[in-house]
Amino acid sequence: MKSLIFRIAAVFVAVVAVTLMGAALSVYFVHPDMTSEINTPAMLNYSFEQTTGENPAWTVKRRFSVDPALPAERGQVGTFKTGYEALTKAHEDLASQLGRQKNDNVTAKGTIDQQLSSFEASQKQDVEAIADRAAMLTAGAEQLQTFVQTKSEESQAISVKTLEVREETADRRTDVLRLRHELEEARTDLFRLDEILRHDMDQLVRLELENQALEQRLQQLQQ
């Protein structure tokens, strides 16, 4: 019976030893490497300085600000007793800065969205004003086109009328020339008739004188 108890105890001790050894190996292999963690891309913004002596410590500083608009964020994060605590605080500081930057980005996005809304409203008003102005100019252009077309038709009508007047004037000039020619011929005929009338008057006067002489001769013969 005692032999069985010893055997069970030995097995129990062996199991416990294996378990402890596995836990130790797990802790050893899962244990983070400080150098690798410090050189990760997330930690490039931080510098880690280890001081030796009676009380060793780790000092964490920011190389630059996550937000270029806030250069005051550069500076010392703090001094810590262990490297793991310093690494943890650096991650917390990075998360805090990224969260602040995210909030700033959200605020900036809200401001930009508000400005964009205002710009879109203003642009909408400008587009409506441009559309109204374009409609006004289009209406004015149509009226001007109608006016020009009307004036063009009036000008064409005046041109036709002017051509008719010119043709009529040419006909009148032809008539005037013809009438002048006829007037000259009539004057010539009148002058000829005047000459004939003068000659006839002379003949008539001569005949009357001869008639008077014959009457006197007849009276003398009758006496």
JOLIN-V9947 format. One record per helix or strand of 3 or more residues. SS is the DSSP state (helix for helix, strand for strand). FROM is the first residue (numbers start at 1). TO is the last residue. If there is no record, write none. Layout:
ss = [SS	SS]
from = [FROM	FROM]
to = [TO	TO]
//
This chain:
ss = [helix	helix	helix	strand	strand	helix	strand	helix]
from = [2	34	41	46	57	71	76	83]
to = [30	38	43	51	62	73	80	222]
//
